[in-house]
Amino acid sequence: MPPTETNNVDTNNIEHSNKLIFIIIGIILIIGLVYFFAVYQKSSSRLYGVEKIDFNNAESDSGKLPKDFPSDIPIEIANITDSYSVNYKKDGFIQRSVVYTSTKTVGEIYGEYETFMVGGGYLLLDSSLSKNSANIEGSKNGDNLSVSIDDSSGFSSVNVSYVGK
């Protein structure tokens, strides 16, 4: 039996209803995702704050250091390439980090930091030294100092992080 107009109208109405339902569900999903990311972005910004030091506004080489970075930690201030602080608000501590380059060898720099930490009363937590890289980490009065050194084609890249409460 050939289809009647009534059957075609019912089929068209069902297809139209299905399309409308999919469109409404799609809109609801998009609104939900936008809301989720907006709330997530807002809540995550309350968990930590990053302050990158703008070298253009530094009045001197010492202005390249993060605020409250301990002045006794050995740093080749003139060779700083990156400097920032991360405030982990929820956990109650601030990480201050400095990256600089040096013409000294990995071993020479490692030796300087090892001497500094031992002489400064740090408890050495971890250390490793190889020809091309080194790491040393120490703790003193609940604060941590971590240094990573890598040989990069004839010069050393040094990352110093100080975590204080």
WOLINRA-V127337 format. One record per backbone hydrogen bond with DSSP energy under -1.0 kcal/mol. CO is the residue of the C=O (numbers start at 1). NH is the residue of the N-H. E is the energy in kcal/mol with one decimal. If there is no record, write none. Layout:
co=CO nh=NH e=E
co=CO nh=NH e=E
This chain:
co=4 nh=8 e=-1.7
co=5 nh=9 e=-2.4
co=6 nh=10 e=-2.3
co=7 nh=11 e=-2.3
co=8 nh=12 e=-2.5
co=9 nh=13 e=-2.4
co=10 nh=14 e=-2.2
co=11 nh=15 e=-2.4
co=12 nh=16 e=-2.5
co=13 nh=17 e=-2.5
co=14 nh=18 e=-2.6
co=15 nh=19 e=-2.3
co=16 nh=20 e=-2.3
co=17 nh=21 e=-2.4
co=18 nh=22 e=-2.4
co=19 nh=23 e=-2.3
co=20 nh=24 e=-2.5
co=21 nh=25 e=-2.6
co=22 nh=26 e=-2.5
co=23 nh=27 e=-2.4
co=24 nh=28 e=-2.4
co=25 nh=29 e=-2.5
co=26 nh=30 e=-2.3
co=27 nh=31 e=-2.6
co=28 nh=32 e=-2.5
co=29 nh=33 e=-2.6
co=30 nh=34 e=-2.6
co=31 nh=35 e=-2.5
co=32 nh=36 e=-2.7
co=33 nh=37 e=-2.6
co=34 nh=38 e=-2.1
co=35 nh=39 e=-2.6
co=36 nh=40 e=-2.9
co=37 nh=41 e=-2.5
co=38 nh=42 e=-2.0
co=39 nh=43 e=-2.7
co=40 nh=44 e=-2.7
co=41 nh=45 e=-1.6
co=44 nh=48 e=-1.1
co=47 nh=90 e=-1.2
co=49 nh=87 e=-3.2
co=51 nh=85 e=-2.3
co=54 nh=57 e=-1.3
co=60 nh=63 e=-1.0
co=61 nh=64 e=-1.9
co=62 nh=65 e=-1.4
co=66 nh=69 e=-1.9
co=70 nh=73 e=-1.0
co=75 nh=77 e=-1.6
co=76 nh=79 e=-2.0
co=77 nh=80 e=-1.6
co=79 nh=101 e=-1.7
co=82 nh=99 e=-2.9
co=83 nh=53 e=-2.9
co=84 nh=97 e=-3.0
co=85 nh=51 e=-3.0
co=86 nh=95 e=-2.9
co=87 nh=49 e=-1.7
co=87 nh=89 e=-1.5
co=88 nh=92 e=-1.5
co=88 nh=93 e=-1.4
co=93 nh=88 e=-2.5
co=94 nh=164 e=-2.0
co=95 nh=86 e=-2.7
co=96 nh=162 e=-3.0
co=97 nh=84 e=-2.3
co=98 nh=160 e=-3.1
co=99 nh=81 e=-3.1
co=99 nh=82 e=-1.6
co=100 nh=158 e=-3.3
co=102 nh=156 e=-3.2
co=105 nh=109 e=-2.3
co=106 nh=110 e=-2.6
co=107 nh=111 e=-2.4
co=108 nh=112 e=-1.9
co=109 nh=113 e=-2.2
co=110 nh=114 e=-2.7
co=111 nh=115 e=-2.4
co=112 nh=116 e=-2.4
co=113 nh=117 e=-2.8
co=114 nh=118 e=-2.6
co=115 nh=119 e=-2.5
co=116 nh=120 e=-1.8
co=117 nh=122 e=-2.7
co=118 nh=121 e=-1.1
co=123 nh=139 e=-2.0
co=126 nh=137 e=-2.8
co=128 nh=135 e=-2.4
co=132 nh=151 e=-2.9
co=133 nh=130 e=-2.9
co=134 nh=149 e=-3.0
co=135 nh=128 e=-2.7
co=136 nh=147 e=-2.8
co=137 nh=125 e=-2.8
co=137 nh=126 e=-1.5
co=138 nh=145 e=-2.8
co=139 nh=123 e=-3.2
co=140 nh=143 e=-2.1
co=143 nh=140 e=-2.7
co=144 nh=163 e=-3.0
co=145 nh=138 e=-2.8
co=146 nh=161 e=-3.0
co=147 nh=136 e=-2.2
co=148 nh=159 e=-2.8
co=149 nh=134 e=-2.3
co=150 nh=157 e=-3.1
co=155 nh=152 e=-3.7
co=156 nh=102 e=-2.2
co=157 nh=150 e=-2.3
co=158 nh=100 e=-2.4
co=159 nh=148 e=-2.4
co=160 nh=98 e=-2.6
co=161 nh=146 e=-2.8
co=162 nh=96 e=-3.2
co=163 nh=144 e=-2.3
co=164 nh=94 e=-2.4
